Structures are given as C-alpha cells and as structure tokens.
Amino acid sequence: MCRCGEYAMKIKDFTRILEHAVPLEWALPDDPVGLQVGDPEREIRRILPGLEMSTAFLEEAVRLQADFLLVHHPLIFHPLRRLLANNPVQRLTRELVRRDLALYAMHTNFDLHPQGMVPLWARKLGCVRVTPLAAKPQAERLKLVTFVPPEHTDRVREALGRAGAGFIGEYDLCSFTSRGTGTFRGSERSQPFLGRAGAFERAEEDRLEMVLPTSRKGAVIQALFESHPYEEPAYDLYPLEDLRDLRQALWIAEFGRKLSWSEFEKRIVKSLPGLKSLGGVRPDRRRPVRRFAVSTGSGNSLPALVYPLDVDVFLTGEMGYHALWEANENRLNVVTVGHDWSESLFGEAVTALIEPLTREQDLTWLRSR
C-alpha cells in the first residue's frame, strides 16, 4: 500500500511520529523499545511491520526492498559486547548494519494503546466493547515554566510546540499563560534585551507553562533558547508523576450475548487465520461466555488481577504450567493461543494506527507474506 507525497522522511522524523503516537514511556521498566539499529539522519521510504526480527523476516525485508523494520519484540534486550555469527541476536544485528536497515521496536508500550492489538482482536472476535482494566499512563513528563515578553509569547510557544512540548492527547500547543512583573539587573558585561546593563529593571512578562515528554527535554530547551529574545532566559522544569502497572495491559471485552463454549472457541480460531489449536484450562465447562479478560503475549503475571473480576474466561497468549494449575484451582477458565499468535495482529494494528499520520510523505507501507 503506497501513499505518495512530497518527500521522503528521515528516520529521526519518522520516529518522532511513532513516539508521539505510542510514547516510549508507556513501556515497562527495562523494556528496550525505540530505535535499536539505524542512522537517524538517513532517509527512508519503505516500512515493513512484523512481529519480530528473524532470519525469515530479514529475507522478506530484502525481498521487498524495505529500509525500516517496525517490530513488536525488541531484538536487543542486553548490551552487545561483540558481533559474532554463531549468536542469532549478534548475527542479525550485524546483518541489519551491513544492509543499512533500521530496526524499531514497539513492545509493552504498544500493548497499552487504545488502537492496539487487543482492541483489534476484540473486533475480530465480534465483541461489542473492550476497555482497559486501568487507564493508560501518560508519557513520563515534565512541566516547563518560562517567562517571556508578551509580544514574543506566541513565537516561543510555537517553537516549543515544534520541539515536542504542549501535546495533551489529541491536542497540541497546549499551554497556560499568566501576566506578571519580572525584575533583573545585568552586569556591565551583559547585553539585556530590555533596559540597560547595570540598572535595576522591571519588565512585564508572560509566565508560559507547557508539558513535555522527558524524552524531548533537550530539544525543547534548545528551542527555548533559540526562540526567546532574552540573553539568559529563565525557566524551571518540574517532574510530573504518573502510574504504570500491569492492570494497564489487561483488557475487559464483552459480547452482545452469551456464547456457548464451542462458539467462543470457533470465534477465536476464526479471528487468527492459521491458528489450529487452543490451550489452557477449563474447570467450569458449563459456563457460557459473555464478558472476559484478555491480554496478548504472556499472561503469567496477570491471573491474580483476573480472579476478583466478574469474567467468564481469561484469553491470553501463553501461561506456564504452575500459573495454569493455580487458575484451575481457582476455577478460572483460561484459553491460550500461543504467544506469537496472540500478537500476530501487530502489523495490521500498527499500520492502521501510524499510516494515516504519514500520508503526506513518500512512504510505502509493506505487508509480509
């Protein structure tokens, strides 16, 4: 699928779009999301999304002449000390560098997105609603406060916005402005924008406040100094706290009516073409299914959150033996489809989310076989 526009994008500009749509800070601690391989200054034209990096995926990328690989599972989880051919992570990393292919990972941050894999899966299952157990987190954020002569406030605000400040949900250039009086006295070596060196001055100023992701701090402060008329702009940065926990990776989905167990299983298999069998435990074989908990990937750490919920079943990618045993003892019906199958909708979901944001650029979104 191609959307031809005016110009190719640099990787750094494309990743800025990705990280506004799916903030890095949504990821669990120590999850190495973001750009893993590539030159931020390089131009790209052909995007290939997929579940994870592998030899087969690399061959597909070469066949399709992709130059940016957008995957769910990161390739590099730990620092690399060497690049040897007999280690799959090191070998694939070396091949990416040799072929000048960029690799970007959206992992646990994408799991939380309201247009991510679980909402898409729920639609394919025929659910009438799906909601996260807890609201998604904001990106790790700061609040910037600076003081600007009123006639320059709009210019500074716009510069900060271009650098990444002032985004709240679907709104940009969000700010708060209040008027007050600032005072200063410059040394004899100063070159004040207002007044004269060595004199005590009073100036009418706007207090300008904007939020920004921590990841954009450097760019925003640079934009402040470049756009502000003062020789020495005053500013403060305040950290803003937010919550990130496992409840945000668990969703509650509902059908419009009760389904028999057989019909529920048939819908699961139909929703993931190619899926042949289901696993899990089913201690309550007579219970119909209408409201259920769902997560992709590994559900091992989630049953304790599911037990108190009024749900008929927990649908997930995989669970270990002991977690399934405990679920059975707690009379929780569990269905597993396999870690990879539960996340096989990543390419479709991420394309639907990001492609509309890039339609003015000369980018081609590819689909692997």
Stockholm file with secondary structure:
# STOCKHOLM 1.0

chainA/1-369         MCRCGEYAMKIKDFTRILEHAVPLEWALPDDPVGLQVGDPEREIRRILPGLEMSTAFLEEAVRLQADFLLVHHPLIFHPLRRLLANNPVQRLTRELVRRDLALYAMHTNFDLHPQGMVPLWARKLGCVRVTPLAAKPQAERLKLVTFVPPEHTDRVREALGRAGAGFIGEYDLCSFTSRGTGTFRGSERSQPFLGRAGAFERAEEDRLEMVLPTSRKGAVIQALFESHPYEEPAYDLYPLEDLRDLRQALWIAEFGRKLSWSEFEKRIVKSLPGLKSLGGVRPDRRRPVRRFAVSTGSGNSLPALVYPLDVDVFLTGEMGYHALWEANENRLNVVTVGHDWSESLFGEAVTALIEPLTREQDLTWLRSR
#=GR chainA/1-369 SS CEECCSCCEEHHHHHHHHHHHSCGGGSCTTCCCEEEESCTTSEECEEEEEEECCHHHHHHHHHHTCSEEEEEECSCCSCCSCCCTTSHHHHHHHHHHHTTCEEEECCHHHHTCTTSHHHHHHHHHTCSEEEESSCCCCCSEEEEEEEECGGGHHHHHHHHHHTTCSCBTTBCSCCEEEEEEEEEECCTTCCCSSSCTTSEEEEEEEEEEEEEEGGGHHHHHHHHHHHCCSSSCCEEEEEECCCCCGGGGCEEEEEEEEECHHHHHHHHHHHSTTCCCCEEECSCTTCCEEEEEECSSBCTTCHHHHTTSCCSEEEESBCCHHHHHHHHHTTCCEEECCHHHHTTTHHHHHHHHHGGGGTTSCEEECCCC
#=GC SS_cons         CEECCSCCEEHHHHHHHHHHHSCGGGSCTTCCCEEEESCTTSEECEEEEEEECCHHHHHHHHHHTCSEEEEEECSCCSCCSCCCTTSHHHHHHHHHHHTTCEEEECCHHHHTCTTSHHHHHHHHHTCSEEEESSCCCCCSEEEEEEEECGGGHHHHHHHHHHTTCSCBTTBCSCCEEEEEEEEEECCTTCCCSSSCTTSEEEEEEEEEEEEEEGGGHHHHHHHHHHHCCSSSCCEEEEEECCCCCGGGGCEEEEEEEEECHHHHHHHHHHHSTTCCCCEEECSCTTCCEEEEEECSSBCTTCHHHHTTSCCSEEEESBCCHHHHHHHHHTTCCEEECCHHHHTTTHHHHHHHHHGGGGTTSCEEECCCC
//
